[in-house]
Structures are given as structure tokens and as C-alpha cells.
Amino acid sequence: MAIRLIVKEPDEVLHKIAKEVKAVTPNVQKLLDDMADTMYDAEGVGLAAPQVGILKRLIVVDADEEHGLIKMINPEIVSTEGEQLGPEGCLSIPGLNGDVRRAETVTVRGLDREGKEITVTGSGLLARAFQHEIDHLNGVLFTDIAEKVYEYTADRSESEE
């Protein structure tokens, strides 16, 4: 496994729509593993393949203890419930946060690392992370939809948690 370079805004790849994965191959599995290593190394809670320069519909998320690391191929949001407004940051946009309105709970369906269909329902941070990463697959950044964007500071993030 390897740590990949995280693509930074304004790289064009971050604004393009990722392509569906047609087959779960050893290369797809390795990419998912590398993405997880890269996310952990950068201390993030999610990462989408376009953030490592690859336009494939792949995400990794680790945003709560109940579910742990989720590696998902071709993820789709199948249902949403409620609403939350809160701060988001992005490994591809260092130094900025934004207040983004998201669903409070989402159910996401896709394939796991082995190609088996999985469905995961999450709330709070996990729901936010799913929505954020799936937006990346559609070329949408949090700064495109934030109600307010501001410079990230440790003091501000602590006061908002």
C-alpha cells in the first residue's frame, strides 16, 4: 500500500465527473487501499478517487466508530432524512472551511472492496462525509455549495465542535 499525492484546488480533475467502475479488479482494490492509507496519513475522515487524480467512482470514509473504515465502489445516495448545517473542510482545499447544509441521515448503496453490494446508513459526521465524498465524484467541492467560506483556524474549529 502507498500514500498517494492529494490533488489540490484549482486542479481541473476536482471539477470533473468521475466514471463508473465497471469491474472490481486488483488495481481497483489497491487504489481503495492506497486511498485509505492516504486519508489516514492526512488525518482526514474521507477521500474520493478524484482527490488522488483518478476519475473513478471510489470513496473511502472513516467517520464513526460504529462503522469504521468504509471502502465503496460506485456509491449512490438512496435516501436522505433531516438536515444539518455545520463546518466542513477538505484535504484538497487546505486552509479553508465552510458552513455546508447537508442531510442529517443518509443511506448509501454501492459495492464493497470485493464487489458485493453493501448499503450503509449513517447520521451526523458519517452522513456529512458520505455526501462530501460523493459530491467529489460529481465534480462538486464544498466551496461550491457552502453558505459561508472562511479561513481555517484551530481556535474556530474547536469552538464549533
N, C-alpha and C positions, 0 to 999 in steps of 0.2 A: 504494500500500500504506500501511497505517496501523498505529500502535501502539494496541492496544485496552487498556481498563482490565481488570486482573486481579481477578476476584471473590475476596473473602477469606472465610474461615470466620468466622462461622457462617451465611453466606448460604444460603438454602434450595436454590438451584439446584445447589449442590455435592452435595446428598443425593438428587437425583432421577435417574431412569434416562433417558439420552438416547435420542432417537428415531432409527431407521434413516434414512439418506439415501436417498431413492427415485430421485433423478436428479442427475447431476453437471451443475450449471448454472454460469453465470458467477458468480453470487453465492456458490456453494459454493467455487469456485476462489479468489475474492477473500478469503473467510473463511480458507481454508487459508493463503494468502499473508500475510494480516494476523496470523494466529496465529504463523507462523514469525517475522515481524518482532517481534512481542510477546515471544516466547520469547527471542530473541537479545537484545533490549533489556533484559530482566530477568535475563539471564545464566543461563537455565535450560537443561536438556537435553531437556525435553519439555513439551507443553502440550496439554490437551484442550479441546474447544469449551465444555463447561460452565464452565471456568475463565474464559472471557470472556463468560459469561452466556447461552450459546446451547446448548439441549438437542438437539444433533445429534451423531451418532456420527462425529466427526472428531478426529484427533490429528496432531500434528507431533512428531517426535523427531529429535534430532541428538546421539547419544551415543558415536559412534566414527568414526574417520577412514575406515575401510573403506567404510561405508555412507553417510556424510554425512547430509544432511537427507532425512528420510523424511516425506512427507505422505500420510496414509492415511485413506480413507473406509470406514466400516463395518468396522473391524478386528476380527478374531477370532483368538484363540489356538487353533491347531490341534494343537500338540503341545508338550510340555514334557519337560525332562530335567534330572536333578540337582537340587541345592539350594544356595542361598547365603543367608547371614544377614549383613546389613550395614545401614549407616546410610542413611536417606532423609530428604529434606526436600521441601518443596512450595512453589511460588510462591504458593499460596492460603493457606498456613499459615506466615507468616514467623515466624522466631524459634524454631521447634521442629524437632527431628529425631527420628527414631525408628529402632529396630532392627527391620527387617522381614525375614521369611523369604520368599524367592521362589525360583522355579525358576532354575537356573543358565543354562539354554539354553531359548529359546522359538522356535517358528515361528509367525509371524503372517501371516494372509491377509486381504486387503482390496482396495480399489480405489485406484489412484493418482489424481493430480490430473486426469488425462484420462479417467478411468473405466475404465481397463484393469485387469484382475485382476493383483495382484502378491502374491508370497509372499516374506517376509524371515525368515531365521533369524539370531538374534543371541544372544550369550552375555555374561555379566558385566553391565556397566553398561547396555548396549543392551537386554538381556533385562529387567533391572530397570525401565528406563524404559518399555518396552512394557507391562509388567504394571501399573505405576503409572498410566499414562495410560488404559489400558483399564479399570482399576478406577474411574477418574473417570467414565467413560461409564456405569458401573453404580451411581453414587452412593456409592462406597466411597472413603474417604480413608485415607491411610497410618496415621493416628492410630487408625483403627478396627481395624486388624489388627497394629499394632506390638507386639512383645513388651515394649518399653520405650520411653517417650517422654521426651525431655529437652530442655532449652533449648539452642539452637544457640549455640556459641561457635567462633570461628576456631581457637583452640587445640585444642579437642576434635576438630574435623573433620580437622585436619592430622594428628593422632596416629592417626586411624582409617583414613587412606588407605593 
